[in-house]
């Protein structure tokens, strides 16, 4: 079987070589390995420049102008750093940044704790663990639009199952359980939904870390009569820590850009209680049509996320080298 398959591959290669024009074949033979590598890499680089680098450079340029997208024919003037000054001194933007930090902190904390706990339990390989793993992963596979509408229905005070469950436990009337309409409860409603959806993602990364720990380390610890609690804190947590930190990095970057879930559930309300930075950026760009100022705000967000992520990656590398 292997001989026949290899002969088929050789025949296909010979047929391709015969079908290649002589001039092209001579040119390819004359190219070095580096040139051939550049031929394959160049389309990807061009695509990367077109999708990522050029928009970034264009946004940097617009951030120093008074450009408005709804007035494309109006004269564009250079305003220097005034857009950045307005962004950094705007109390509404700082309020949005505080709201974003609140979401990022609590979602990462809950997802990390719950995700690692689930990964630790599934790593025990109890009976039916494969079924429960698949069941836990379902929320992560759903579209954010589906999840947002699904939980919006659950949060309905009159017909939502969430309100009925809380009323059953606490005795509070369902009409008084306004998860999306309450100033104090709306932020936690979004945190609950994001935690429900993305905890499986953190669990998968933590599970990969737990399964990368060699069994002989635990066997040596048992020989030394180390308790299960001692093994957990001296072996499991330190060796799984790089994976936990990697999950925190991924979720932190994604939650800093949180937009779709907030838009579907509350739209930034009630008032501006749940208005995160991405929603403020969207309103500045497409409601106020202050494209230059919105570009400056986007650059500030980019620098903040990039700087924090860079510091965090350096800390992660130090942990991995220990």
C-alpha positions as a LaTeX table, in Angstrom:
\begin{tabular}{lrrr}
\hline
Residue & $x$ (\AA) & $y$ (\AA) & $z$ (\AA) \\
\hline
Unk1 & 0.00 & 0.00 & 0.00 \\
Unk2 & 2.83 & 2.38 & 0.88 \\
Unk3 & 4.77 & 1.48 & $-2.28$ \\
Unk4 & 1.77 & 2.12 & $-4.50$ \\
Unk5 & 0.96 & 5.46 & $-2.83$ \\
Unk6 & 4.59 & 6.64 & $-3.13$ \\
Unk7 & 4.68 & 5.63 & $-6.80$ \\
Unk8 & 1.47 & 7.59 & $-7.38$ \\
Unk9 & 3.04 & 10.66 & $-5.78$ \\
Unk10 & 6.14 & 10.28 & $-7.96$ \\
Unk11 & 3.98 & 9.97 & $-11.09$ \\
Unk12 & 2.04 & 13.09 & $-10.12$ \\
Unk13 & 5.27 & 15.00 & $-9.54$ \\
Unk14 & 6.63 & 13.86 & $-12.90$ \\
Unk15 & 3.40 & 14.90 & $-14.63$ \\
Unk16 & 3.56 & 18.33 & $-12.99$ \\
Unk17 & 7.19 & 18.76 & $-14.00$ \\
Unk18 & 6.40 & 17.82 & $-17.61$ \\
Unk19 & 3.45 & 20.24 & $-17.66$ \\
Unk20 & 5.59 & 23.15 & $-16.42$ \\
Unk21 & 6.81 & 25.39 & $-19.25$ \\
Unk22 & 10.55 & 25.12 & $-19.88$ \\
Unk23 & 11.19 & 28.83 & $-19.32$ \\
Unk24 & 9.42 & 28.76 & $-15.95$ \\
Unk25 & 11.25 & 25.59 & $-14.91$ \\
Unk26 & 14.63 & 27.19 & $-15.66$ \\
Unk27 & 13.72 & 30.29 & $-13.67$ \\
Unk28 & 12.59 & 28.24 & $-10.66$ \\
Unk29 & 15.77 & 26.14 & $-10.73$ \\
Unk30 & 17.83 & 29.34 & $-10.73$ \\
Unk31 & 16.13 & 30.72 & $-7.60$ \\
Unk32 & 17.67 & 30.29 & $-4.18$ \\
Unk33 & 15.78 & 28.85 & $-1.21$ \\
Unk34 & 15.50 & 32.36 & 0.26 \\
Unk35 & 13.92 & 33.70 & $-2.93$ \\
Unk36 & 11.43 & 30.84 & $-3.07$ \\
Unk37 & 10.56 & 31.47 & 0.58 \\
Unk38 & 9.93 & 35.15 & $-0.17$ \\
Unk39 & 7.67 & 34.19 & $-3.08$ \\
Unk40 & 5.44 & 32.23 & $-0.71$ \\
Unk41 & 5.57 & 34.76 & 2.14 \\
Unk42 & 5.02 & 37.94 & 0.08 \\
Unk43 & 1.23 & 37.49 & $-0.48$ \\
Unk44 & 0.72 & 37.09 & 3.27 \\
Unk45 & 2.81 & 40.19 & 4.01 \\
Unk46 & 0.85 & 42.23 & 1.44 \\
Unk47 & $-2.44$ & 41.05 & 2.97 \\
Unk48 & $-1.18$ & 41.90 & 6.47 \\
Unk49 & $-0.16$ & 45.38 & 5.34 \\
Unk50 & $-3.51$ & 45.97 & 3.64 \\
Unk51 & $-5.66$ & 44.75 & 6.55 \\
Unk52 & $-3.67$ & 45.78 & 9.63 \\
Unk53 & $-0.76$ & 48.13 & 9.03 \\
Unk54 & $-2.29$ & 50.57 & 6.52 \\
Unk55 & $-5.49$ & 51.20 & 8.60 \\
Unk56 & $-3.31$ & 51.81 & 11.65 \\
Unk57 & $-1.15$ & 54.35 & 9.81 \\
Unk58 & $-4.27$ & 56.00 & 8.36 \\
Unk59 & $-5.86$ & 56.22 & 11.83 \\
Unk60 & $-2.68$ & 57.84 & 13.19 \\
Unk61 & $-2.84$ & 60.41 & 10.40 \\
Unk62 & $-6.54$ & 61.14 & 10.98 \\
Unk63 & $-5.95$ & 61.56 & 14.73 \\
Unk64 & $-4.05$ & 64.78 & 14.01 \\
Unk65 & $-6.79$ & 66.25 & 11.79 \\
Unk66 & $-10.36$ & 67.56 & 12.05 \\
Unk67 & $-11.61$ & 65.02 & 9.48 \\
Unk68 & $-15.30$ & 64.04 & 9.62 \\
Unk69 & $-16.47$ & 60.95 & 7.75 \\
Unk70 & $-19.88$ & 62.49 & 7.03 \\
Unk71 & $-18.19$ & 65.43 & 5.29 \\
Unk72 & $-15.63$ & 63.78 & 3.01 \\
Unk73 & $-15.37$ & 66.83 & 0.73 \\
Unk74 & $-14.73$ & 69.33 & 3.55 \\
Unk75 & $-11.16$ & 70.69 & 3.82 \\
Unk76 & $-9.03$ & 68.67 & 6.24 \\
Unk77 & $-6.93$ & 70.71 & 8.66 \\
Unk78 & $-4.09$ & 69.65 & 10.89 \\
Unk79 & $-5.06$ & 70.27 & 14.52 \\
Unk80 & $-1.92$ & 68.92 & 16.16 \\
Unk81 & $-2.43$ & 67.24 & 19.53 \\
Unk82 & $-5.80$ & 68.85 & 20.29 \\
Unk83 & $-7.70$ & 65.60 & 19.63 \\
Unk84 & $-5.48$ & 63.74 & 22.09 \\
Unk85 & $-5.88$ & 66.56 & 24.62 \\
Unk86 & $-9.68$ & 66.35 & 24.36 \\
Unk87 & $-9.61$ & 62.58 & 24.70 \\
Unk88 & $-7.35$ & 62.59 & 27.75 \\
Unk89 & $-9.32$ & 65.36 & 29.50 \\
Unk90 & $-12.84$ & 64.15 & 28.67 \\
Unk91 & $-14.56$ & 62.89 & 31.87 \\
Unk92 & $-16.98$ & 60.73 & 29.85 \\
Unk93 & $-14.07$ & 58.85 & 28.28 \\
Unk94 & $-12.44$ & 58.30 & 31.67 \\
Unk95 & $-15.76$ & 57.02 & 32.99 \\
Unk96 & $-15.94$ & 54.59 & 30.07 \\
Unk97 & $-12.38$ & 53.45 & 30.80 \\
Unk98 & $-13.30$ & 52.82 & 34.45 \\
Unk99 & $-16.34$ & 50.81 & 33.35 \\
Unk100 & $-14.13$ & 48.80 & 30.97 \\
Unk101 & $-11.59$ & 48.15 & 33.74 \\
Unk102 & $-14.44$ & 46.96 & 36.00 \\
Unk103 & $-15.63$ & 44.48 & 33.38 \\
Unk104 & $-12.11$ & 43.26 & 32.58 \\
Unk105 & $-11.19$ & 42.71 & 36.23 \\
Unk106 & $-14.29$ & 40.78 & 37.29 \\
Unk107 & $-14.68$ & 38.72 & 34.12 \\
Unk108 & $-11.03$ & 37.64 & 34.21 \\
Unk109 & $-11.18$ & 36.84 & 37.92 \\
Unk110 & $-14.36$ & 34.75 & 37.64 \\
Unk111 & $-13.36$ & 33.02 & 34.42 \\
Unk112 & $-9.91$ & 32.13 & 35.75 \\
Unk113 & $-11.13$ & 30.75 & 39.07 \\
Unk114 & $-14.08$ & 28.82 & 37.61 \\
Unk115 & $-12.16$ & 27.72 & 34.52 \\
Unk116 & $-9.21$ & 26.37 & 36.48 \\
Unk117 & $-11.54$ & 24.63 & 38.94 \\
Unk118 & $-13.40$ & 22.90 & 36.10 \\
Unk119 & $-10.11$ & 21.95 & 34.42 \\
Unk120 & $-8.79$ & 20.49 & 37.67 \\
Unk121 & $-11.95$ & 18.41 & 38.15 \\
Unk122 & $-12.01$ & 17.16 & 34.55 \\
Unk123 & $-8.33$ & 16.27 & 34.74 \\
Unk124 & $-9.25$ & 13.71 & 37.40 \\
Unk125 & $-10.74$ & 11.67 & 34.50 \\
Unk126 & $-13.83$ & 10.52 & 36.36 \\
Unk127 & $-16.51$ & 8.44 & 34.68 \\
Unk128 & $-18.25$ & 10.44 & 31.96 \\
Unk129 & $-15.66$ & 13.24 & 31.97 \\
Unk130 & $-15.65$ & 13.37 & 28.15 \\
Unk131 & $-19.41$ & 14.00 & 28.08 \\
Unk132 & $-19.20$ & 16.77 & 30.66 \\
Unk133 & $-16.26$ & 18.36 & 28.86 \\
Unk134 & $-18.29$ & 18.53 & 25.64 \\
Unk135 & $-21.30$ & 19.92 & 27.50 \\
Unk136 & $-19.22$ & 22.63 & 29.19 \\
Unk137 & $-17.72$ & 23.71 & 25.84 \\
Unk138 & $-21.10$ & 24.40 & 24.21 \\
Unk139 & $-21.39$ & 28.11 & 25.28 \\
Unk140 & $-18.01$ & 28.90 & 23.70 \\
Unk141 & $-19.18$ & 27.48 & 20.35 \\
Unk142 & $-22.22$ & 29.77 & 20.11 \\
Unk143 & $-22.32$ & 33.09 & 18.30 \\
Unk144 & $-22.24$ & 36.19 & 20.55 \\
Unk145 & $-25.47$ & 37.33 & 18.85 \\
Unk146 & $-27.18$ & 34.08 & 19.86 \\
Unk147 & $-25.83$ & 34.27 & 23.40 \\
Unk148 & $-26.82$ & 37.93 & 23.81 \\
Unk149 & $-30.40$ & 37.39 & 22.65 \\
Unk150 & $-30.68$ & 34.17 & 24.64 \\
Unk151 & $-29.65$ & 35.85 & 27.91 \\
Unk152 & $-31.70$ & 38.94 & 27.18 \\
Unk153 & $-34.73$ & 36.64 & 27.12 \\
Unk154 & $-33.59$ & 34.93 & 30.34 \\
Unk155 & $-33.23$ & 38.32 & 32.07 \\
Unk156 & $-36.79$ & 39.41 & 31.22 \\
Unk157 & $-38.46$ & 40.21 & 34.57 \\
Unk158 & $-41.90$ & 38.88 & 33.55 \\
Unk159 & $-41.12$ & 35.72 & 31.59 \\
Unk160 & $-37.39$ & 35.16 & 32.08 \\
Unk161 & $-36.22$ & 32.01 & 33.85 \\
Unk162 & $-33.45$ & 33.92 & 35.64 \\
Unk163 & $-35.95$ & 36.18 & 37.42 \\
Unk164 & $-38.09$ & 33.18 & 38.39 \\
Unk165 & $-35.06$ & 31.33 & 39.77 \\
Unk166 & $-33.95$ & 34.33 & 41.84 \\
Unk167 & $-37.52$ & 34.89 & 43.04 \\
Unk168 & $-37.81$ & 31.25 & 44.06 \\
Unk169 & $-34.63$ & 31.46 & 46.16 \\
Unk170 & $-35.01$ & 34.95 & 47.65 \\
Unk171 & $-38.75$ & 35.55 & 47.58 \\
Unk172 & $-38.32$ & 38.84 & 45.71 \\
Unk173 & $-41.16$ & 39.47 & 43.19 \\
Unk174 & $-40.07$ & 38.86 & 39.61 \\
Unk175 & $-41.20$ & 42.35 & 38.57 \\
Unk176 & $-38.59$ & 43.83 & 40.92 \\
Unk177 & $-35.69$ & 41.83 & 39.40 \\
Unk178 & $-34.56$ & 44.23 & 36.68 \\
Unk179 & $-31.18$ & 42.81 & 35.74 \\
Unk180 & $-30.77$ & 44.92 & 32.60 \\
Unk181 & $-32.70$ & 47.97 & 33.79 \\
Unk182 & $-31.05$ & 48.42 & 37.17 \\
Unk183 & $-28.03$ & 50.71 & 37.50 \\
Unk184 & $-26.43$ & 48.42 & 40.09 \\
Unk185 & $-27.32$ & 45.07 & 38.47 \\
Unk186 & $-26.78$ & 45.76 & 34.75 \\
Unk187 & $-22.95$ & 45.58 & 34.92 \\
Unk188 & $-23.14$ & 42.26 & 36.76 \\
Unk189 & $-25.66$ & 40.94 & 34.25 \\
Unk190 & $-23.08$ & 41.41 & 31.48 \\
Unk191 & $-20.30$ & 39.94 & 33.63 \\
Unk192 & $-22.41$ & 36.82 & 34.25 \\
Unk193 & $-23.07$ & 36.34 & 30.53 \\
Unk194 & $-19.43$ & 36.83 & 29.51 \\
Unk195 & $-18.28$ & 34.46 & 32.26 \\
Unk196 & $-20.82$ & 31.83 & 31.18 \\
Unk197 & $-19.70$ & 32.07 & 27.56 \\
Unk198 & $-15.91$ & 32.23 & 27.88 \\
Unk199 & $-15.10$ & 30.20 & 30.99 \\
Unk200 & $-14.85$ & 27.04 & 28.80 \\
Unk201 & $-12.09$ & 28.74 & 26.81 \\
Unk202 & $-10.07$ & 29.36 & 29.97 \\
Unk203 & $-10.83$ & 25.80 & 31.08 \\
Unk204 & $-9.34$ & 24.37 & 27.88 \\
Unk205 & $-6.08$ & 26.30 & 28.28 \\
Unk206 & $-5.81$ & 25.34 & 31.96 \\
Unk207 & $-6.60$ & 21.72 & 31.12 \\
Unk208 & $-3.76$ & 21.69 & 28.59 \\
Unk209 & $-1.45$ & 22.98 & 31.31 \\
Unk210 & $-2.56$ & 20.36 & 33.83 \\
Unk211 & $-2.12$ & 17.53 & 31.33 \\
Unk212 & 1.40 & 18.71 & 30.49 \\
Unk213 & 2.58 & 17.99 & 34.05 \\
Unk214 & 4.49 & 14.66 & 34.07 \\
Unk215 & 3.07 & 11.93 & 36.29 \\
Unk216 & 6.48 & 11.05 & 37.74 \\
Unk217 & 6.56 & 14.37 & 39.61 \\
Unk218 & 3.42 & 13.41 & 41.52 \\
Unk219 & 4.80 & 9.92 & 42.07 \\
Unk220 & 7.98 & 11.39 & 43.57 \\
Unk221 & 5.87 & 13.65 & 45.79 \\
Unk222 & 3.87 & 10.64 & 47.02 \\
Unk223 & 7.11 & 8.84 & 47.85 \\
Unk224 & 8.08 & 11.86 & 49.95 \\
Unk225 & 4.64 & 11.57 & 51.64 \\
Unk226 & 3.44 & 14.95 & 50.41 \\
Unk227 & $-0.27$ & 15.50 & 51.02 \\
Unk228 & $-2.69$ & 16.21 & 48.18 \\
Unk229 & $-2.95$ & 19.82 & 49.36 \\
Unk230 & 0.84 & 20.15 & 49.36 \\
Unk231 & 1.05 & 18.64 & 45.86 \\
Unk232 & $-1.56$ & 21.07 & 44.60 \\
Unk233 & 0.24 & 24.20 & 45.80 \\
Unk234 & 3.82 & 23.00 & 45.21 \\
Unk235 & 3.40 & 21.15 & 41.89 \\
Unk236 & 0.05 & 21.75 & 40.18 \\
Unk237 & $-0.30$ & 25.52 & 40.55 \\
Unk238 & 3.36 & 26.48 & 39.79 \\
Unk239 & 3.57 & 24.24 & 36.72 \\
Unk240 & 0.16 & 25.29 & 35.37 \\
Unk241 & 0.76 & 28.99 & 36.13 \\
Unk242 & 2.16 & 29.89 & 32.66 \\
Unk243 & $-0.99$ & 28.46 & 31.05 \\
Unk244 & $-3.21$ & 30.33 & 33.52 \\
Unk245 & $-1.36$ & 33.57 & 32.78 \\
Unk246 & $-1.71$ & 32.92 & 29.04 \\
Unk247 & $-5.47$ & 32.50 & 29.43 \\
Unk248 & $-5.62$ & 35.75 & 31.44 \\
Unk249 & $-3.70$ & 37.54 & 28.67 \\
Unk250 & $-6.03$ & 36.32 & 25.91 \\
Unk251 & $-9.21$ & 37.08 & 27.82 \\
Unk252 & $-7.91$ & 40.44 & 29.03 \\
Unk253 & $-7.24$ & 41.63 & 25.49 \\
Unk254 & $-10.60$ & 40.36 & 24.24 \\
Unk255 & $-12.59$ & 41.81 & 27.15 \\
Unk256 & $-10.89$ & 45.16 & 26.76 \\
Unk257 & $-12.48$ & 45.24 & 23.28 \\
Unk258 & $-15.89$ & 44.13 & 24.57 \\
Unk259 & $-18.61$ & 45.54 & 22.34 \\
Unk260 & $-21.11$ & 43.06 & 20.91 \\
Unk261 & $-22.33$ & 41.59 & 24.21 \\
Unk262 & $-22.84$ & 45.00 & 25.82 \\
Unk263 & $-24.61$ & 46.32 & 22.72 \\
Unk264 & $-26.99$ & 43.34 & 22.58 \\
Unk265 & $-27.83$ & 43.31 & 26.29 \\
Unk266 & $-27.93$ & 46.95 & 27.41 \\
Unk267 & $-26.65$ & 49.16 & 24.58 \\
Unk268 & $-24.52$ & 50.95 & 27.19 \\
Unk269 & $-27.44$ & 51.68 & 29.49 \\
Unk270 & $-29.22$ & 52.29 & 31.71 \\
Unk271 & $-27.88$ & 55.79 & 31.13 \\
Unk272 & $-24.17$ & 55.24 & 30.63 \\
Unk273 & $-23.72$ & 52.67 & 33.39 \\
Unk274 & $-22.44$ & 49.93 & 31.07 \\
Unk275 & $-20.91$ & 52.15 & 28.38 \\
Unk276 & $-17.49$ & 50.62 & 27.82 \\
Unk277 & $-14.67$ & 52.25 & 25.85 \\
Unk278 & $-15.55$ & 50.53 & 22.58 \\
Unk279 & $-19.12$ & 51.87 & 22.69 \\
Unk280 & $-17.87$ & 55.39 & 23.46 \\
Unk281 & $-15.50$ & 55.07 & 20.50 \\
Unk282 & $-18.34$ & 53.96 & 18.22 \\
Unk283 & $-20.57$ & 56.85 & 19.31 \\
Unk284 & $-17.78$ & 59.37 & 18.83 \\
Unk285 & $-17.03$ & 58.07 & 15.33 \\
Unk286 & $-20.50$ & 57.27 & 13.97 \\
Unk287 & $-22.94$ & 59.39 & 15.99 \\
Unk288 & $-20.95$ & 62.56 & 16.65 \\
Unk289 & $-18.99$ & 62.00 & 13.42 \\
Unk290 & $-15.82$ & 63.31 & 15.09 \\
Unk291 & $-13.63$ & 60.93 & 13.10 \\
Unk292 & $-10.36$ & 62.65 & 13.99 \\
Unk293 & $-11.09$ & 62.57 & 17.71 \\
Unk294 & $-12.32$ & 58.97 & 17.46 \\
Unk295 & $-9.05$ & 58.04 & 15.73 \\
Unk296 & $-7.09$ & 59.65 & 18.57 \\
Unk297 & $-9.16$ & 57.70 & 21.09 \\
Unk298 & $-8.50$ & 54.48 & 19.16 \\
Unk299 & $-4.75$ & 55.14 & 19.16 \\
Unk300 & $-4.83$ & 55.79 & 22.92 \\
Unk301 & $-6.63$ & 52.49 & 23.46 \\
Unk302 & $-4.16$ & 50.69 & 21.19 \\
Unk303 & $-1.15$ & 52.10 & 23.03 \\
Unk304 & $-2.69$ & 51.23 & 26.41 \\
Unk305 & $-3.50$ & 47.62 & 25.47 \\
Unk306 & $-0.19$ & 47.11 & 23.66 \\
Unk307 & 1.82 & 48.54 & 26.55 \\
Unk308 & 0.04 & 46.53 & 29.23 \\
Unk309 & 0.22 & 43.35 & 27.13 \\
Unk310 & 3.95 & 43.87 & 26.55 \\
Unk311 & 4.62 & 44.25 & 30.28 \\
Unk312 & 2.47 & 41.20 & 31.00 \\
Unk313 & 4.27 & 39.06 & 28.39 \\
Unk314 & 7.62 & 39.93 & 29.97 \\
Unk315 & 6.26 & 38.79 & 33.34 \\
Unk316 & 4.94 & 35.61 & 31.69 \\
Unk317 & 8.37 & 34.86 & 30.20 \\
Unk318 & 9.98 & 35.25 & 33.63 \\
Unk319 & 7.49 & 32.78 & 35.10 \\
Unk320 & 8.16 & 30.28 & 32.28 \\
Unk321 & 11.93 & 30.51 & 32.86 \\
Unk322 & 11.72 & 29.66 & 36.55 \\
\hline
\end{tabular}
